[in-house]
Amino acid sequence: MIKSTSKWIPLLVTLAISAATLVIYSIVSEEITVRMYPQIIAAAFVPGILPLIGKVTKREFLIFPNVLISLHIVLANNLGSALGFYDRIEVWDLIMHGYFGFVFSVIIYILLLRWNGEALNKFGFYAIIFLSTLGAAALWEIWEFSCDTILGCDAQRVKEALENGTSPVADTMTDIIVAIAGIAVFFTVLYIDKRFNYKISGKLRLQARKEKIL
């Protein structure tokens, strides 16, 4: 079983980085946005969800997906939103959506192992990963649209597109396409891993069995 303390490390690290981010944001930001504080705080607690579910169900999750989740929160929310990397680095948004596609594919892969998904045929197994991750990418775009509508933001860059005379749906569609690219990277990693006798995924399966996840 996962040691009782180690499974909380991603949460503790994310909380510490988020606290530091809020301090830096308060000092260096030229224009303080009030909603940024609850956004950073709420996102910092996301890595605690899997350990809590594991504690309630008495079936622990691997720490590996939580590390990927924590990294995504730090890169996308702390650096991207709070510290302005989305504006300072033009491709940062694309990188984050691509990384999201990769990370969510890994999470669905591990969940399928947990739920005995290997009993499926290979096409069904990988189709579930692809469609689930694509659906999650669409849900994220719905979240951005909701935030723009309710809070008057422009996460989907509709106003920016109209001002530049470009398609207002370009950002949304590009984000989804880039997420698909992230899924493709995941499948490529799996293929390469297969060529090297499952050195990565084989260890995940073995670790999962040792922790009584399967």
Secondary structure, 3 states (H helix, E strand, C coil): CCCCCHHHHHHHHHHHHHHHHHHHHHHHCCCCCCCHHHHHHHHHCHHHHHHHHHHHHCCCCCHHHHHHHHHHHHHHHHHHHHCCHHHHCCCHHHHHHHHHHHHHHHHHHHHHHHCCHHHCCHHHHHHHHHHHHHHHHHHHHHHHHHHHHHHCCCCCCHHHHHHHCCCCCHHHHHHHHHHHHHHHHHHHHHHHHHHCCCCCHHHHHHHHHHCCCC
